[in-house]
Every structure is written in structure tokens, then in C-alpha cells.
């Protein structure tokens, strides 16, 4: 059985400035689902699209 000794992993907040969303322990992203999508779109604009060949 796994005991919950460390709680830090349960207490991660979205890294988006001003966002107080607590991330699920199952969410391994640094952003909540809302900002994850936003940031992903931002990055798609910055990073040139390249095909996996
Ligand atoms: Zn957020």
C-alpha cells in the first residue's frame, strides 16, 4: 500500500500567472487544462511546424 507521505505533488498549481487552479495529481502538466490549451496554441505559433518524417 502506498502511503501519502509527501503532499507536495498534490498541491501543484497552474503555472499560468494569476491562475489559482490546483492541478490534479493525474495532471502531469504544469498548467491546468484551460491554460495548457492556451499555451499549446501560443507555442504552435512560435515553433515552426515540422512533420515527423
Ligand atoms: Zn490555469
mmCIF file of the protein (N, C-alpha, C, O) and its ligand, coordinates in Angstrom:
data_MODEL
# 
_entry.id   MODEL 
# 
loop_
_entity.id 
_entity.type 
_entity.pdbx_number_of_molecules 
1 polymer     1 
2 non-polymer 1 
# 
_entity_poly.entity_id                      1 
_entity_poly.type                           'polypeptide(L)' 
_entity_poly.nstd_linkage                   no 
_entity_poly.nstd_monomer                   no 
_entity_poly.pdbx_seq_one_letter_code       
;(UNK)(UNK)(UNK)(UNK)(UNK)(UNK)(UNK)(UNK)(UNK)(UNK)(UNK)(UNK)(UNK)(UNK)(UNK)(UNK)
(UNK)(UNK)(UNK)(UNK)(UNK)(UNK)(UNK)(UNK)(UNK)(UNK)(UNK)(UNK)(UNK)(UNK)(UNK)(UNK)
(UNK)(UNK)(UNK)(UNK)(UNK)(UNK)(UNK)(UNK)(UNK)(UNK)(UNK)(UNK)(UNK)(UNK)(UNK)(UNK)
(UNK)(UNK)(UNK)(UNK)(UNK)
;
_entity_poly.pdbx_seq_one_letter_code_can   XXXXXXXXXXXXXXXXXXXXXXXXXXXXXXXXXXXXXXXXXXXXXXXXXXXXX 
_entity_poly.pdbx_strand_id                 A 
# 
loop_
_entity_poly_seq.entity_id 
_entity_poly_seq.num 
_entity_poly_seq.mon_id 
_entity_poly_seq.hetero 
1 1  UNK n 
1 2  UNK n 
1 3  UNK n 
1 4  UNK n 
1 5  UNK n 
1 6  UNK n 
1 7  UNK n 
1 8  UNK n 
1 9  UNK n 
1 10 UNK n 
1 11 UNK n 
1 12 UNK n 
1 13 UNK n 
1 14 UNK n 
1 15 UNK n 
1 16 UNK n 
1 17 UNK n 
1 18 UNK n 
1 19 UNK n 
1 20 UNK n 
1 21 UNK n 
1 22 UNK n 
1 23 UNK n 
1 24 UNK n 
1 25 UNK n 
1 26 UNK n 
1 27 UNK n 
1 28 UNK n 
1 29 UNK n 
1 30 UNK n 
1 31 UNK n 
1 32 UNK n 
1 33 UNK n 
1 34 UNK n 
1 35 UNK n 
1 36 UNK n 
1 37 UNK n 
1 38 UNK n 
1 39 UNK n 
1 40 UNK n 
1 41 UNK n 
1 42 UNK n 
1 43 UNK n 
1 44 UNK n 
1 45 UNK n 
1 46 UNK n 
1 47 UNK n 
1 48 UNK n 
1 49 UNK n 
1 50 UNK n 
1 51 UNK n 
1 52 UNK n 
1 53 UNK n 
# 
loop_
_struct_asym.id 
_struct_asym.entity_id 
A 1 
B 2 
# 
loop_
_chem_comp.id 
_chem_comp.type 
_chem_comp.mon_nstd_flag 
UNK 'L-peptide linking' . 
ZN  non-polymer         . 
# 
_pdbx_entity_nonpoly.entity_id   2 
_pdbx_entity_nonpoly.name        ? 
_pdbx_entity_nonpoly.comp_id     ZN 
# 
_pdbx_nonpoly_scheme.asym_id         B 
_pdbx_nonpoly_scheme.entity_id       2 
_pdbx_nonpoly_scheme.mon_id          ZN 
_pdbx_nonpoly_scheme.ndb_seq_num     1 
_pdbx_nonpoly_scheme.pdb_seq_num     101 
_pdbx_nonpoly_scheme.auth_seq_num    101 
_pdbx_nonpoly_scheme.pdb_mon_id      ZN 
_pdbx_nonpoly_scheme.auth_mon_id     ZN 
_pdbx_nonpoly_scheme.pdb_strand_id   A 
_pdbx_nonpoly_scheme.pdb_ins_code    . 
# 
loop_
_atom_site.group_PDB 
_atom_site.id 
_atom_site.type_symbol 
_atom_site.label_atom_id 
_atom_site.label_alt_id 
_atom_site.label_comp_id 
_atom_site.label_asym_id 
_atom_site.label_entity_id 
_atom_site.label_seq_id 
_atom_site.pdbx_PDB_ins_code 
_atom_site.Cartn_x 
_atom_site.Cartn_y 
_atom_site.Cartn_z 
_atom_site.occupancy 
_atom_site.B_iso_or_equiv 
_atom_site.pdbx_formal_charge 
_atom_site.auth_seq_id 
_atom_site.auth_comp_id 
_atom_site.auth_asym_id 
_atom_site.auth_atom_id 
_atom_site.pdbx_PDB_model_num 
ATOM   1   N  N  . UNK A 1 1  ? 0.835  -1.210 0.000   1.00 0.00 ? 1   UNK A N  1 
ATOM   2   C  CA . UNK A 1 1  ? 0.000  0.000  0.000   1.00 0.00 ? 1   UNK A CA 1 
ATOM   3   C  C  . UNK A 1 1  ? 0.865  1.255  0.000   1.00 0.00 ? 1   UNK A C  1 
ATOM   4   O  O  . UNK A 1 1  ? 1.877  1.335  0.696   1.00 0.00 ? 1   UNK A O  1 
ATOM   5   N  N  . UNK A 1 2  ? 0.456  2.197  -0.771  1.00 0.00 ? 2   UNK A N  1 
ATOM   6   C  CA . UNK A 1 2  ? 1.229  3.443  -0.824  1.00 0.00 ? 2   UNK A CA 1 
ATOM   7   C  C  . UNK A 1 2  ? 0.661  4.445  0.158   1.00 0.00 ? 2   UNK A C  1 
ATOM   8   O  O  . UNK A 1 2  ? -0.519 4.793  0.119   1.00 0.00 ? 2   UNK A O  1 
ATOM   9   N  N  . UNK A 1 3  ? 1.514  4.887  1.016   1.00 0.00 ? 3   UNK A N  1 
ATOM   10  C  CA . UNK A 1 3  ? 1.084  5.929  1.952   1.00 0.00 ? 3   UNK A CA 1 
ATOM   11  C  C  . UNK A 1 3  ? 1.378  7.299  1.364   1.00 0.00 ? 3   UNK A C  1 
ATOM   12  O  O  . UNK A 1 3  ? 2.353  7.481  0.636   1.00 0.00 ? 3   UNK A O  1 
ATOM   13  N  N  . UNK A 1 4  ? 0.543  8.235  1.681   1.00 0.00 ? 4   UNK A N  1 
ATOM   14  C  CA . UNK A 1 4  ? 0.762  9.599  1.200   1.00 0.00 ? 4   UNK A CA 1 
ATOM   15  C  C  . UNK A 1 4  ? 1.642  10.343 2.195   1.00 0.00 ? 4   UNK A C  1 
ATOM   16  O  O  . UNK A 1 4  ? 1.157  11.027 3.095   1.00 0.00 ? 4   UNK A O  1 
ATOM   17  N  N  . UNK A 1 5  ? 2.927  10.193 2.011   1.00 0.00 ? 5   UNK A N  1 
ATOM   18  C  CA . UNK A 1 5  ? 3.853  10.874 2.919   1.00 0.00 ? 5   UNK A CA 1 
ATOM   19  C  C  . UNK A 1 5  ? 4.121  12.279 2.434   1.00 0.00 ? 5   UNK A C  1 
ATOM   20  O  O  . UNK A 1 5  ? 4.179  13.225 3.220   1.00 0.00 ? 5   UNK A O  1 
ATOM   21  N  N  . UNK A 1 6  ? 4.283  12.404 1.128   1.00 0.00 ? 6   UNK A N  1 
ATOM   22  C  CA . UNK A 1 6  ? 4.549  13.730 0.578   1.00 0.00 ? 6   UNK A CA 1 
ATOM   23  C  C  . UNK A 1 6  ? 3.266  14.285 -0.027  1.00 0.00 ? 6   UNK A C  1 
ATOM   24  O  O  . UNK A 1 6  ? 2.565  13.602 -0.773  1.00 0.00 ? 6   UNK A O  1 
ATOM   25  N  N  . UNK A 1 7  ? 2.988  15.485 0.294   1.00 0.00 ? 7   UNK A N  1 
ATOM   26  C  CA . UNK A 1 7  ? 1.765  16.092 -0.229  1.00 0.00 ? 7   UNK A CA 1 
ATOM   27  C  C  . UNK A 1 7  ? 2.075  17.110 -1.310  1.00 0.00 ? 7   UNK A C  1 
ATOM   28  O  O  . UNK A 1 7  ? 1.169  17.667 -1.929  1.00 0.00 ? 7   UNK A O  1 
ATOM   29  N  N  . UNK A 1 8  ? 3.353  17.349 -1.535  1.00 0.00 ? 8   UNK A N  1 
ATOM   30  C  CA . UNK A 1 8  ? 3.727  18.400 -2.488  1.00 0.00 ? 8   UNK A CA 1 
ATOM   31  C  C  . UNK A 1 8  ? 3.173  18.116 -3.879  1.00 0.00 ? 8   UNK A C  1 
ATOM   32  O  O  . UNK A 1 8  ? 2.754  19.031 -4.588  1.00 0.00 ? 8   UNK A O  1 
ATOM   33  N  N  . UNK A 1 9  ? 3.174  16.872 -4.255  1.00 0.00 ? 9   UNK A N  1 
ATOM   34  C  CA . UNK A 1 9  ? 2.690  16.515 -5.582  1.00 0.00 ? 9   UNK A CA 1 
ATOM   35  C  C  . UNK A 1 9  ? 1.193  16.766 -5.710  1.00 0.00 ? 9   UNK A C  1 
ATOM   36  O  O  . UNK A 1 9  ? 0.667  16.914 -6.813  1.00 0.00 ? 9   UNK A O  1 
ATOM   37  N  N  . UNK A 1 10 ? 0.522  16.812 -4.575  1.00 0.00 ? 10  UNK A N  1 
ATOM   38  C  CA . UNK A 1 10 ? -0.919 17.032 -4.604  1.00 0.00 ? 10  UNK A CA 1 
ATOM   39  C  C  . UNK A 1 10 ? -1.275 18.516 -4.588  1.00 0.00 ? 10  UNK A C  1 
ATOM   40  O  O  . UNK A 1 10 ? -2.436 18.903 -4.717  1.00 0.00 ? 10  UNK A O  1 
ATOM   41  N  N  . UNK A 1 11 ? -0.256 19.312 -4.428  1.00 0.00 ? 11  UNK A N  1 
ATOM   42  C  CA . UNK A 1 11 ? -0.528 20.728 -4.210  1.00 0.00 ? 11  UNK A CA 1 
ATOM   43  C  C  . UNK A 1 11 ? 0.127  21.585 -5.276  1.00 0.00 ? 11  UNK A C  1 
ATOM   44  O  O  . UNK A 1 11 ? 0.710  22.629 -4.982  1.00 0.00 ? 11  UNK A O  1 
ATOM   45  N  N  . UNK A 1 12 ? 0.026  21.135 -6.512  1.00 0.00 ? 12  UNK A N  1 
ATOM   46  C  CA . UNK A 1 12 ? 0.606  21.909 -7.606  1.00 0.00 ? 12  UNK A CA 1 
ATOM   47  C  C  . UNK A 1 12 ? -0.456 22.815 -8.196  1.00 0.00 ? 12  UNK A C  1 
ATOM   48  O  O  . UNK A 1 12 ? -1.594 22.411 -8.431  1.00 0.00 ? 12  UNK A O  1 
ATOM   49  N  N  . UNK A 1 13 ? -0.053 24.034 -8.423  1.00 0.00 ? 13  UNK A N  1 
ATOM   50  C  CA . UNK A 1 13 ? -0.980 24.978 -9.035  1.00 0.00 ? 13  UNK A CA 1 
ATOM   51  C  C  . UNK A 1 13 ? -0.563 25.230 -10.469 1.00 0.00 ? 13  UNK A C  1 
ATOM   52  O  O  . UNK A 1 13 ? 0.588  25.027 -10.856 1.00 0.00 ? 13  UNK A O  1 
ATOM   53  N  N  . UNK A 1 14 ? -1.533 25.677 -11.238 1.00 0.00 ? 14  UNK A N  1 
ATOM   54  C  CA . UNK A 1 14 ? -1.265 26.066 -12.609 1.00 0.00 ? 14  UNK A CA 1 
ATOM   55  C  C  . UNK A 1 14 ? -0.203 27.159 -12.641 1.00 0.00 ? 14  UNK A C  1 
ATOM   56  O  O  . UNK A 1 14 ? -0.244 28.108 -11.858 1.00 0.00 ? 14  UNK A O  1 
ATOM   57  N  N  . UNK A 1 15 ? 0.746  27.008 -13.558 1.00 0.00 ? 15  UNK A N  1 
ATOM   58  C  CA . UNK A 1 15 ? 1.860  27.954 -13.637 1.00 0.00 ? 15  UNK A CA 1 
ATOM   59  C  C  . UNK A 1 15 ? 1.472  29.252 -14.329 1.00 0.00 ? 15  UNK A C  1 
ATOM   60  O  O  . UNK A 1 15 ? 2.223  30.227 -14.304 1.00 0.00 ? 15  UNK A O  1 
ATOM   61  N  N  . UNK A 1 16 ? 0.313  29.259 -14.936 1.00 0.00 ? 16  UNK A N  1 
ATOM   62  C  CA . UNK A 1 16 ? -0.149 30.467 -15.608 1.00 0.00 ? 16  UNK A CA 1 
ATOM   63  C  C  . UNK A 1 16 ? -0.339 31.560 -14.575 1.00 0.00 ? 16  UNK A C  1 
ATOM   64  O  O  . UNK A 1 16 ? -1.011 31.359 -13.563 1.00 0.00 ? 16  UNK A O  1 
ATOM   65  N  N  . UNK A 1 17 ? 0.261  32.733 -14.834 1.00 0.00 ? 17  UNK A N  1 
ATOM   66  C  CA . UNK A 1 17 ? 0.230  33.791 -13.843 1.00 0.00 ? 17  UNK A CA 1 
ATOM   67  C  C  . UNK A 1 17 ? -1.200 34.213 -13.550 1.00 0.00 ? 17  UNK A C  1 
ATOM   68  O  O  . UNK A 1 17 ? -1.974 34.525 -14.455 1.00 0.00 ? 17  UNK A O  1 
ATOM   69  N  N  . UNK A 1 18 ? -1.531 34.215 -12.270 1.00 0.00 ? 18  UNK A N  1 
ATOM   70  C  CA . UNK A 1 18 ? -2.860 34.627 -11.860 1.00 0.00 ? 18  UNK A CA 1 
ATOM   71  C  C  . UNK A 1 18 ? -3.835 33.482 -11.741 1.00 0.00 ? 18  UNK A C  1 
ATOM   72  O  O  . UNK A 1 18 ? -4.934 33.656 -11.215 1.00 0.00 ? 18  UNK A O  1 
ATOM   73  N  N  . UNK A 1 19 ? -3.455 32.318 -12.220 1.00 0.00 ? 19  UNK A N  1 
ATOM   74  C  CA . UNK A 1 19 ? -4.352 31.167 -12.158 1.00 0.00 ? 19  UNK A CA 1 
ATOM   75  C  C  . UNK A 1 19 ? -4.115 30.401 -10.865 1.00 0.00 ? 19  UNK A C  1 
ATOM   76  O  O  . UNK A 1 19 ? -2.986 30.024 -10.552 1.00 0.00 ? 19  UNK A O  1 
ATOM   77  N  N  . UNK A 1 20 ? -5.172 30.178 -10.132 1.00 0.00 ? 20  UNK A N  1 
ATOM   78  C  CA . UNK A 1 20 ? -5.053 29.509 -8.834  1.00 0.00 ? 20  UNK A CA 1 
ATOM   79  C  C  . UNK A 1 20 ? -5.535 28.066 -8.903  1.00 0.00 ? 20  UNK A C  1 
ATOM   80  O  O  . UNK A 1 20 ? -5.740 27.402 -7.887  1.00 0.00 ? 20  UNK A O  1 
ATOM   81  N  N  . UNK A 1 21 ? -5.705 27.615 -10.118 1.00 0.00 ? 21  UNK A N  1 
ATOM   82  C  CA . UNK A 1 21 ? -6.223 26.262 -10.317 1.00 0.00 ? 21  UNK A CA 1 
ATOM   83  C  C  . UNK A 1 21 ? -5.259 25.223 -9.748  1.00 0.00 ? 21  UNK A C  1 
ATOM   84  O  O  . UNK A 1 21 ? -4.082 25.201 -10.108 1.00 0.00 ? 21  UNK A O  1 
ATOM   85  N  N  . UNK A 1 22 ? -5.751 24.380 -8.878  1.00 0.00 ? 22  UNK A N  1 
ATOM   86  C  CA . UNK A 1 22 ? -4.944 23.276 -8.353  1.00 0.00 ? 22  UNK A CA 1 
ATOM   87  C  C  . UNK A 1 22 ? -4.964 22.143 -9.368  1.00 0.00 ? 22  UNK A C  1 
ATOM   88  O  O  . UNK A 1 22 ? -6.019 21.729 -9.849  1.00 0.00 ? 22  UNK A O  1 
ATOM   89  N  N  . UNK A 1 23 ? -3.784 21.658 -9.676  1.00 0.00 ? 23  UNK A N  1 
ATOM   90  C  CA . UNK A 1 23 ? -3.693 20.600 -10.666 1.00 0.00 ? 23  UNK A CA 1 
ATOM   91  C  C  . UNK A 1 23 ? -3.960 19.245 -10.029 1.00 0.00 ? 23  UNK A C  1 
ATOM   92  O  O  . UNK A 1 23 ? -3.534 18.975 -8.906  1.00 0.00 ? 23  UNK A O  1 
ATOM   93  N  N  . UNK A 1 24 ? -4.646 18.429 -10.739 1.00 0.00 ? 24  UNK A N  1 
ATOM   94  C  CA . UNK A 1 24 ? -4.866 17.057 -10.305 1.00 0.00 ? 24  UNK A CA 1 
ATOM   95  C  C  . UNK A 1 24 ? -3.533 16.323 -10.235 1.00 0.00 ? 24  UNK A C  1 
ATOM   96  O  O  . UNK A 1 24 ? -2.604 16.635 -10.979 1.00 0.00 ? 24  UNK A O  1 
ATOM   97  N  N  . UNK A 1 25 ? -3.446 15.352 -9.338  1.00 0.00 ? 25  UNK A N  1 
ATOM   98  C  CA . UNK A 1 25 ? -2.216 14.564 -9.267  1.00 0.00 ? 25  UNK A CA 1 
ATOM   99  C  C  . UNK A 1 25 ? -2.043 13.751 -10.535 1.00 0.00 ? 25  UNK A C  1 
ATOM   100 O  O  . UNK A 1 25 ? -0.950 13.266 -10.829 1.00 0.00 ? 25  UNK A O  1 
ATOM   101 N  N  . UNK A 1 26 ? -3.108 13.608 -11.270 1.00 0.00 ? 26  UNK A N  1 
ATOM   102 C  CA . UNK A 1 26 ? -3.043 12.865 -12.530 1.00 0.00 ? 26  UNK A CA 1 
ATOM   103 C  C  . UNK A 1 26 ? -2.683 13.773 -13.689 1.00 0.00 ? 26  UNK A C  1 
ATOM   104 O  O  . UNK A 1 26 ? -2.385 13.306 -14.788 1.00 0.00 ? 26  UNK A O  1 
ATOM   105 N  N  . UNK A 1 27 ? -2.712 15.063 -13.438 1.00 0.00 ? 27  UNK A N  1 
ATOM   106 C  CA . UNK A 1 27 ? -2.309 16.005 -14.465 1.00 0.00 ? 27  UNK A CA 1 
ATOM   107 C  C  . UNK A 1 27 ? -0.822 16.268 -14.297 1.00 0.00 ? 27  UNK A C  1 
ATOM   108 O  O  . UNK A 1 27 ? -0.406 16.897 -13.324 1.00 0.00 ? 27  UNK A O  1 
ATOM   109 N  N  . UNK A 1 28 ? -0.031 15.794 -15.230 1.00 0.00 ? 28  UNK A N  1 
ATOM   110 C  CA . UNK A 1 28 ? 1.420  15.937 -15.107 1.00 0.00 ? 28  UNK A CA 1 
ATOM   111 C  C  . UNK A 1 28 ? 1.911  17.169 -15.840 1.00 0.00 ? 28  UNK A C  1 
ATOM   112 O  O  . UNK A 1 28 ? 3.116  17.368 -15.993 1.00 0.00 ? 28  UNK A O  1 
ATOM   113 N  N  . UNK A 1 29 ? 0.992  17.985 -16.287 1.00 0.00 ? 29  UNK A N  1 
ATOM   114 C  CA . UNK A 1 29 ? 1.368  19.236 -16.929 1.00 0.00 ? 29  UNK A CA 1 
ATOM   115 C  C  . UNK A 1 29 ? 1.601  20.291 -15.849 1.00 0.00 ? 29  UNK A C  1 
ATOM   116 O  O  . UNK A 1 29 ? 1.270  20.094 -14.680 1.00 0.00 ? 29  UNK A O  1 
ATOM   117 N  N  . UNK A 1 30 ? 2.179  21.411 -16.270 1.00 0.00 ? 30  UNK A N  1 
ATOM   118 C  CA . UNK A 1 30 ? 2.377  22.491 -15.310 1.00 0.00 ? 30  UNK A CA 1 
ATOM   119 C  C  . UNK A 1 30 ? 1.238  23.488 -15.380 1.00 0.00 ? 30  UNK A C  1 
ATOM   120 O  O  . UNK A 1 30 ? 1.179  24.424 -14.582 1.00 0.00 ? 30  UNK A O  1 
ATOM   121 N  N  . UNK A 1 31 ? 0.339  23.296 -16.323 1.00 0.00 ? 31  UNK A N  1 
ATOM   122 C  CA . UNK A 1 31 ? -0.814 24.179 -16.453 1.00 0.00 ? 31  UNK A CA 1 
ATOM   123 C  C  . UNK A 1 31 ? -2.103 23.389 -16.268 1.00 0.00 ? 31  UNK A C  1 
ATOM   124 O  O  . UNK A 1 31 ? -2.148 22.177 -16.479 1.00 0.00 ? 31  UNK A O  1 
ATOM   125 N  N  . UNK A 1 32 ? -3.148 24.106 -15.870 1.00 0.00 ? 32  UNK A N  1 
ATOM   126 C  CA . UNK A 1 32 ? -4.461 23.478 -15.835 1.00 0.00 ? 32  UNK A CA 1 
ATOM   127 C  C  . UNK A 1 32 ? -4.918 23.226 -17.277 1.00 0.00 ? 32  UNK A C  1 
ATOM   128 O  O  . UNK A 1 32 ? -4.279 23.678 -18.227 1.00 0.00 ? 32  UNK A O  1 
ATOM   129 N  N  . UNK A 1 33 ? -6.010 22.514 -17.423 1.00 0.00 ? 33  UNK A N  1 
ATOM   130 C  CA . UNK A 1 33 ? -6.403 22.110 -18.780 1.00 0.00 ? 33  UNK A CA 1 
ATOM   131 C  C  . UNK A 1 33 ? -6.735 23.316 -19.644 1.00 0.00 ? 33  UNK A C  1 
ATOM   132 O  O  . UNK A 1 33 ? -6.532 23.290 -20.858 1.00 0.00 ? 33  UNK A O  1 
ATOM   133 N  N  . UNK A 1 34 ? -7.244 24.369 -19.024 1.00 0.00 ? 34  UNK A N  1 
ATOM   134 C  CA . UNK A 1 34 ? -7.584 25.572 -19.787 1.00 0.00 ? 34  UNK A CA 1 
ATOM   135 C  C  . UNK A 1 34 ? -6.320 26.225 -20.338 1.00 0.00 ? 34  UNK A C  1 
ATOM   136 O  O  . UNK A 1 34 ? -6.231 26.524 -21.529 1.00 0.00 ? 34  UNK A O  1 
ATOM   137 N  N  . UNK A 1 35 ? -5.361 26.440 -19.471 1.00 0.00 ? 35  UNK A N  1 
ATOM   138 C  CA . UNK A 1 35 ? -4.156 27.156 -19.887 1.00 0.00 ? 35  UNK A CA 1 
ATOM   139 C  C  . UNK A 1 35 ? -3.195 26.259 -20.654 1.00 0.00 ? 35  UNK A C  1 
ATOM   140 O  O  . UNK A 1 35 ? -2.386 26.738 -21.448 1.00 0.00 ? 35  UNK A O  1 
ATOM   141 N  N  . UNK A 1 36 ? -3.288 24.982 -20.418 1.00 0.00 ? 36  UNK A N  1 
ATOM   142 C  CA . UNK A 1 36 ? -2.462 24.057 -21.201 1.00 0.00 ? 36  UNK A CA 1 
ATOM   143 C  C  . UNK A 1 36 ? -2.794 24.217 -22.683 1.00 0.00 ? 36  UNK A C  1 
ATOM   144 O  O  . UNK A 1 36 ? -1.905 24.245 -23.534 1.00 0.00 ? 36  UNK A O  1 
ATOM   145 N  N  . UNK A 1 37 ? -4.080 24.322 -22.970 1.00 0.00 ? 37  UNK A N  1 
ATOM   146 C  CA . UNK A 1 37 ? -4.504 24.520 -24.352 1.00 0.00 ? 37  UNK A CA 1 
ATOM   147 C  C  . UNK A 1 37 ? -4.062 25.880 -24.871 1.00 0.00 ? 37  UNK A C  1 
ATOM   148 O  O  . UNK A 1 37 ? -3.607 26.004 -26.008 1.00 0.00 ? 37  UNK A O  1 
ATOM   149 N  N  . UNK A 1 38 ? -4.196 26.887 -24.039 1.00 0.00 ? 38  UNK A N  1 
ATOM   150 C  CA . UNK A 1 38 ? -3.778 28.234 -24.452 1.00 0.00 ? 38  UNK A CA 1 
ATOM   151 C  C  . UNK A 1 38 ? -2.298 28.274 -24.751 1.00 0.00 ? 38  UNK A C  1 
ATOM   152 O  O  . UNK A 1 38 ? -1.875 28.791 -25.785 1.00 0.00 ? 38  UNK A O  1 
ATOM   153 N  N  . UNK A 1 39 ? -1.512 27.726 -23.840 1.00 0.00 ? 39  UNK A N  1 
ATOM   154 C  CA . UNK A 1 39 ? -0.065 27.751 -24.002 1.00 0.00 ? 39  UNK A CA 1 
ATOM   155 C  C  . UNK A 1 39 ? 0.357  26.923 -25.204 1.00 0.00 ? 39  UNK A C  1 
ATOM   156 O  O  . UNK A 1 39 ? 1.284  27.291 -25.925 1.00 0.00 ? 39  UNK A O  1 
ATOM   157 N  N  . UNK A 1 40 ? -0.315 25.823 -25.412 1.00 0.00 ? 40  UNK A N  1 
ATOM   158 C  CA . UNK A 1 40 ? -0.011 24.976 -26.562 1.00 0.00 ? 40  UNK A CA 1 
ATOM   159 C  C  . UNK A 1 40 ? -0.247 25.745 -27.858 1.00 0.00 ? 40  UNK A C  1 
ATOM   160 O  O  . UNK A 1 40 ? 0.526  25.622 -28.808 1.00 0.00 ? 40  UNK A O  1 
ATOM   161 N  N  . UNK A 1 41 ? -1.298 26.526 -27.891 1.00 0.00 ? 41  UNK A N  1 
ATOM   162 C  CA . UNK A 1 41 ? -1.579 27.314 -29.083 1.00 0.00 ? 41  UNK A CA 1 
ATOM   163 C  C  . UNK A 1 41 ? -0.549 28.408 -29.263 1.00 0.00 ? 41  UNK A C  1 
ATOM   164 O  O  . UNK A 1 41 ? -0.135 28.702 -30.384 1.00 0.00 ? 41  UNK A O  1 
ATOM   165 N  N  . UNK A 1 42 ? -0.132 29.015 -28.153 1.00 0.00 ? 42  UNK A N  1 
ATOM   166 C  CA . UNK A 1 42 ? 0.906  30.041 -28.212 1.00 0.00 ? 42  UNK A CA 1 
ATOM   167 C  C  . UNK A 1 42 ? 2.190  29.443 -28.785 1.00 0.00 ? 42  UNK A C  1 
ATOM   168 O  O  . UNK A 1 42 ? 2.842  30.042 -29.640 1.00 0.00 ? 42  UNK A O  1 
ATOM   169 N  N  . UNK A 1 43 ? 2.534  28.274 -28.306 1.00 0.00 ? 43  UNK A N  1 
ATOM   170 C  CA . UNK A 1 43 ? 3.781  27.651 -28.734 1.00 0.00 ? 43  UNK A CA 1 
ATOM   171 C  C  . UNK A 1 43 ? 3.704  27.221 -30.188 1.00 0.00 ? 43  UNK A C  1 
ATOM   172 O  O  . UNK A 1 43 ? 4.711  27.247 -30.896 1.00 0.00 ? 43  UNK A O  1 
ATOM   173 N  N  . UNK A 1 44 ? 2.528  26.828 -30.639 1.00 0.00 ? 44  UNK A N  1 
ATOM   174 C  CA . UNK A 1 44 ? 2.392  26.430 -32.035 1.00 0.00 ? 44  UNK A CA 1 
ATOM   175 C  C  . UNK A 1 44 ? 2.641  27.609 -32.959 1.00 0.00 ? 44  UNK A C  1 
ATOM   176 O  O  . UNK A 1 44 ? 3.089  27.452 -34.095 1.00 0.00 ? 44  UNK A O  1 
ATOM   177 N  N  . UNK A 1 45 ? 2.339  28.796 -32.442 1.00 0.00 ? 45  UNK A N  1 
ATOM   178 C  CA . UNK A 1 45 ? 2.601  29.987 -33.244 1.00 0.00 ? 45  UNK A CA 1 
ATOM   179 C  C  . UNK A 1 45 ? 4.093  30.286 -33.294 1.00 0.00 ? 45  UNK A C  1 
ATOM   180 O  O  . UNK A 1 45 ? 4.608  30.735 -34.318 1.00 0.00 ? 45  UNK A O  1 
ATOM   181 N  N  . UNK A 1 46 ? 4.785  30.037 -32.185 1.00 0.00 ? 46  UNK A N  1 
ATOM   182 C  CA . UNK A 1 46 ? 6.215  30.350 -32.107 1.00 0.00 ? 46  UNK A CA 1 
ATOM   183 C  C  . UNK A 1 46 ? 7.049  29.287 -32.805 1.00 0.00 ? 46  UNK A C  1 
ATOM   184 O  O  . UNK A 1 46 ? 7.920  29.597 -33.618 1.00 0.00 ? 46  UNK A O  1 
ATOM   185 N  N  . UNK A 1 47 ? 6.774  28.045 -32.483 1.00 0.00 ? 47  UNK A N  1 
ATOM   186 C  CA . UNK A 1 47 ? 7.582  26.959 -33.022 1.00 0.00 ? 47  UNK A CA 1 
ATOM   187 C  C  . UNK A 1 47 ? 7.071  26.597 -34.412 1.00 0.00 ? 47  UNK A C  1 
ATOM   188 O  O  . UNK A 1 47 ? 5.893  26.279 -34.576 1.00 0.00 ? 47  UNK A O  1 
ATOM   189 N  N  . UNK A 1 48 ? 7.950  26.642 -35.415 1.00 0.00 ? 48  UNK A N  1 
ATOM   190 C  CA . UNK A 1 48 ? 7.533  26.270 -36.767 1.00 0.00 ? 48  UNK A CA 1 
ATOM   191 C  C  . UNK A 1 48 ? 7.125  24.803 -36.795 1.00 0.00 ? 48  UNK A C  1 
ATOM   192 O  O  . UNK A 1 48 ? 7.753  23.931 -36.195 1.00 0.00 ? 48  UNK A O  1 
ATOM   193 N  N  . UNK A 1 49 ? 6.069  24.589 -37.505 1.00 0.00 ? 49  UNK A N  1 
ATOM   194 C  CA . UNK A 1 49 ? 5.539  23.235 -37.586 1.00 0.00 ? 49  UNK A CA 1 
ATOM   195 C  C  . UNK A 1 49 ? 6.487  22.332 -38.365 1.00 0.00 ? 49  UNK A C  1 
ATOM   196 O  O  . UNK A 1 49 ? 6.937  22.676 -39.458 1.00 0.00 ? 49  UNK A O  1 
ATOM   197 N  N  . UNK A 1 50 ? 6.777  21.188 -37.794 1.00 0.00 ? 50  UNK A N  1 
ATOM   198 C  CA . UNK A 1 50 ? 7.585  20.232 -38.552 1.00 0.00 ? 50  UNK A CA 1 
ATOM   199 C  C  . UNK A 1 50 ? 6.983  18.845 -38.486 1.00 0.00 ? 50  UNK A C  1 
ATOM   200 O  O  . UNK A 1 50 ? 6.583  18.352 -37.432 1.00 0.00 ? 50  UNK A O  1 
ATOM   201 N  N  . UNK A 1 51 ? 6.937  18.253 -39.634 1.00 0.00 ? 51  UNK A N  1 
ATOM   202 C  CA . UNK A 1 51 ? 6.371  16.916 -39.763 1.00 0.00 ? 51  UNK A CA 1 
ATOM   203 C  C  . UNK A 1 51 ? 7.287  15.879 -39.135 1.00 0.00 ? 51  UNK A C  1 
ATOM   204 O  O  . UNK A 1 51 ? 8.505  15.949 -39.300 1.00 0.00 ? 51  UNK A O  1 
ATOM   205 N  N  . UNK A 1 52 ? 6.727  14.938 -38.432 1.00 0.00 ? 52  UNK A N  1 
ATOM   206 C  CA . UNK A 1 52 ? 7.533  13.757 -38.060 1.00 0.00 ? 52  UNK A CA 1 
ATOM   207 C  C  . UNK A 1 52 ? 7.683  12.876 -39.286 1.00 0.00 ? 52  UNK A C  1 
ATOM   208 O  O  . UNK A 1 52 ? 6.711  12.293 -39.765 1.00 0.00 ? 52  UNK A O  1 
ATOM   209 N  N  . UNK A 1 53 ? 8.890  12.782 -39.785 1.00 0.00 ? 53  UNK A N  1 
ATOM   210 C  CA . UNK A 1 53 ? 9.096  12.034 -41.043 1.00 0.00 ? 53  UNK A CA 1 
ATOM   211 C  C  . UNK A 1 53 ? 9.416  10.568 -40.752 1.00 0.00 ? 53  UNK A C  1 
ATOM   212 O  O  . UNK A 1 53 ? 9.620  9.785  -41.680 1.00 0.00 ? 53  UNK A O  1 
HETATM 213 ZN ZN . ZN  B 2 .  ? -4.583 27.768 -15.363 1.00 0.00 ? 101 ZN  A ZN 1 
# 
